[in-house]
Amino acid sequence: MENRFDVVVIGGGQAGLALGYHLARGRLRYVIFDAAPRVGHVWRTRWDSLTLFTPARYSALPGLPFPGDPEHYPGKDAVADYLERYAATFDLPVRLDTRVTALRPLPGGAGFEIDAGAARYTADQVVVATGPFQLPYVPGLARDLAPDVVQLHSAEYRNPDQLPPGPVLVVGAGNSGVQIAEELAPTRPTWLSVGVKLPRLPARLLGRSIFWWLEKTGLMNVTADSWLGRQMRARDPLIGSSPEMVARRLGVRVVGRTERAEGDRVFTREGEEVRVASVVWATGFRSDYGWIEAPVLDRDGRPIHRRGVTPVPGLYFLGLSWQHTRGSALIGWVGRDAEYLADQIGRRATGGA
């Protein structure tokens, strides 16, 4: 088996596949390592009713349109199928069931060493494309809930049948939390804990996807380090439903930030008390880059980079939220960052950078 490559891509999700498409157009020897058993696996394991908030027109990777009506909103299994078909269409060299456990620079800038599966590989350049959502985060107060209160993170939630009868509290009012509360509300008393009130954009405006308007106005191209980009990053909007909307339409009770738990009771900062049979933690994810043995992380463990290029020559990140623009972590826009990095990789490989 070949253990030496020009480029190793770590992560075979949408970012890694988009990069693979661009690398395939050159002459570099590359491989894409992915820990999952199947391309699209992460999407297949999300909750059953999950749909994208971007229509199919804005949900495609470079070179292959998303099938079906361009204005329909794909479900999570359709996205997984599309990614699998994408890898097959372009014959991308994805090695599944291959988890990377260590990445370290070789002495003297001679490339990198990668431990993956049961083997060790070397590469001149490496791209970390594992995405921004890796380790589910649950706040410590969850430990204070009674053992008979069923708790699921949004990464584990599939459908209402997983939860016992009785009231449920969804903690976290981002897009995931609002969508899950919207699904649960017809089945049982549902509370939604809102820590920070976020601005909302409608999914469609004047008959067009909101992303059509964001593209036409240039807002999808606002860069992360611009003044406007910094303002937008601080309050990433909800797309479609909001806590207020699900409260009006479905009777979801909206409460404040969850601060404390005791037994089957949850208390908010505002002094509200909710008795629960179950809790869904839509509290997001944390990055996990502990396997990277290179000085490319800040004190909080976040990547240090400029448009995906790190201070260590030949080492890159791809698929991060706001890596360069608002669309950097979205399936329909990640290809732009992938093309940029593929160009950087090609230049370095030929001595041009």
N, C-alpha and C positions, 0 to 999 in steps of 0.2 A: 504494500500500500504506500502511496506517495505521502511522505511526511514533510516535504519541503514545498512551500508555496510562495508566490510573489505577494499574495494578499490572502489573509484570513478574515472572514466576516463572521462575527459572533452574534447570532440571532437570526432566525429565519422567518421573522414576521414581515409585516408590510415594508418596513424600512430596509431590512436586509435583502428582501427580494427585489425592491426597486434598485438598490445598489448593484445587485447581481446582474440585472438587465443592462445597466450601463457598463459594468466591467466586461460583460460578454462581448461588447462591441470592440474591445481592444484585444491585445495578445497576451495579457497577463494570466498566469496560472493562479486560480483562486478557488476557494471552497467556502461554503456557508455552513457553519456548525449550528445546530439547533437541538435543544434538550428534549423537545417534544417528540411524541411518537408519530406525528402526522403534521404536515403543513396545514396551518389554520387551526391548530389544536386550541390555542388560547381563546379564539372566538367561539369554538364549539362548546367550551365549558362555561360560557357566560349564561345569564339567566335566559329562560326560554323565549320570552317575548321581546328581547332586546332588538331594537332597530337603530340604524344609524340616524343621526340628525342631518346628514348630508344626503341628498338624493343621488341616484346612481350616476348621474352626469358628473358629480364631483366626488365619486368614490372609486375611481379607477387608478391603477398604477400605469406608468409609462408603457405605451405600446399595445395595450389591450383594453378596449372599452368594457365597462361593466355591462353584463347582458340585461336585456329587458328594457322596459320603458325608462328613458333617461330621467323621468321625473318621479319614479317610484323610490321608496325608502327601503333599502335592503335590510332583511333580517340578519341576525348573526350567523346563521348557518349558510346563508347565501354568500356572505362575505368569506367564510371559511372555504366554501367550495371554489369561489373565485380565486383566492390565493393559491389553492392547490392546483387549479387549472393554469394559473399564471406560471408557477414553477415548472409545470410540465410543458407548457407551450414554448417556453424559451430554454428548455432543457437546462435549468439552473442546477448547479452542483451542490444540492442541499444534502447534508449528512444528518439524518435524524437520530434521536436517542443518543446524542453526543453533547453532553453537558461540559462546558468549560469550567474548570475548577481553579485555574491559575493562569495568569498572563504576566510575563516579566520581560523587561528589555534585556537583550544580550549585551555583554560587555563591549565597549568601544563603538556603540551605535550600529552593531552588526545585525540589527533586526530584533525579532522577538521570539520568545519561547512560549508555547501554549500547551498546557495540560488539558486534554479533552478526552472524556471516556477513559479508556485504559491505555491511551497512547500519548506520546509527546510529539508536538509539531513545531516547526520553525517557519517564520514568515518575515519577509522584508517589511511589510506594512500590515497593520491590523485595524479593523473598524469594529467598534463596540456598538452593535445595533440592537441591544436588548430592550430598548424602549424605556419610557418613564414609569411604567407601572409594573413593579416586580414583587414587592413584599406587601401583602395586605396589612394595613395599620388598624389596630383596635386600641382605643385609649385604655389606660390602666384601670379606670373606674369599672370596667366590665367585670373585674374580679370580685367586685362587691355585690354583684347580683346573685340571687339565690340559685342553687344548682338546677332547680326545676324550670328556671326561665331559659327558654331556648334562645341561643344567640348564634347568628350567622353574619359573617362579613358579606358584602355585596359580591365578592368573588366566589362565595360558596352558594349564594342564593340562586335558585333555579325557578321556583314557582310557589304560589301560595300554599300548595299541599304539603310543603316541607314544614310548615309552622302549625302549632296546635291552635285549637279554637281559643278565642279570647283576644284582648287588645294587643296590638303590636305598635312598637315605637321604631320609626326609621330615623336614625341619627345621621344627619348630613343632608344638606339640601342643594347639592350640585345636581348636574343632569341625571346621574345615576339614582340618587336618593329620591328625587322628584318622580322619576319614571317608576321606581319600585313602589313608592307610596300610592301612586296612581293605580297600579295593578292590584295592590292589596286592599284598597279602600272598599271595593264592592263585596269583599269576602269577610270582613271583620272590622271592628272599631280600629281606626288607624290614626296615629299621631306622627307628626313630622317635626323633628327638632332642627331649628335653623340657627346656626351659629353666626353667620354673616349674611346679610341680605345682599344678593347679587343682582346686577341689572339683568334684564330679560330682553331677548330678541325673538320676534315671532319666527316660526319655521318658514312661513311664506308671507310675502308682502306684495300686494297688488298682483297676485297671480304668479309670482316668481319666487323661487327659493331665496331665502335670505342670503345665501352664499353667492347668488348671482349679483345681488346688490353690493355685497362686500367686495367682490371681485371688481365690479364696475367702478366703485368709488376708490379702489386702491387700498382698502383697509386690510385685505388679506396679504398685502405686500409690505405693510408697515414693519420696519425692522425692530428687533428686540431692544437695541441700544438707543433708539430714538426717543425723544420726549414722549411722543404719543404712544409708542410701543411700551414704555415703562408704565404709563397710565393704564393701558389696556391689560397688561400682565397682572396688575394689582387687583383687577376686578373682572376676571374672565366671565363673560355673561352666560346665563342659561339660554338654551335654544328650545323654543316651544313652550311647554308648560312651566308654570312657576308655582311656588307654594300657595300663593293667593288663589291661583286658578284652580288647583286641585281642592282647595278648601271650599271654594264656591260651588264647583261642579259635583264634587264627590263627598263632601262632608269631612274631609281630612282635617283633624285639629292641628293647627300649627302652634308650636310652643318654641321657647327660646333655647339658648345654648345649653346642652346637657353638661351638668357640673358634678353631679354626685349620684351614687346609687346605693341602695340598701334593701336587701331582700328582693321583693318584687316591685319596688318603687324606684323611680328615677326622678331626680330633682334638677330643675333648671336654674340658671343664674338669676332669673327673674322671680324665683320662688315658687314656680309651678311644680306640681307633683303629678306624676303619671304612674298608675299601676299597670304592669305589663305581664303578659304571658310569654311574649317573645320580643326580641330586639334584632333589627337588621342594622348593622354598622356600615353605612355608606360613607365611611370616613377616609377613603382614599388609600393610597399606597405610598410606600417609602422605597427609595432606591437601595440596591444592594450591589455595591461594587467592591466589596471586601476582598475579592479574588484578584483585583488588579494591583500588581506590585510595581507601580510606577507613580511618580509625583504628578498626577493629573487630577487629584481630588482636593477640594478645599476642606477646611476643618469640620464642615458639616457633612462631608462625604459626597458633595455634589461635583460633577465634572467641571474642570477648568478648561475652557475652550473659547475660541472665537470662530463662529460659524462651523463648529464641529471639529476644528483643527486644534489639537492640544499643544502644550509646550514641549512635549516629547516628540521629536520628528518621526513621522511615520505612524503615529497613533491618533485615531480619530473617534468621534462619537457621532451617531446618527439616530434620528427619530425622537430627540428630546423635545419636550414642550418649549415652544419659543426658542428653538435652537437658532433660528434666524428670523422667522416671521411667525405670525399667528397660525399659519397652516403647517408648521414644521412637524407636528405630531399627528396630523390628520392624513388619512389614506390618500386623499385626492391631491395633496400638495407635497408629500414627503419626497416625491420623485425629483422635485427641484433641488432639494438639498442633496439628494443622492447623486444627481448629475454634477453638482458642484464638487462634491468630494471625489467622485470618480475622476474628474479633471485634475484635482490636486494630486491624487494617487498616480495618475498617468504621468504628470509632470515630474513628480519625484522619481518615478521609476526610470525615466529617460534622462534624469539629471537636470531637468528644467526647473526644479524647485528645491 
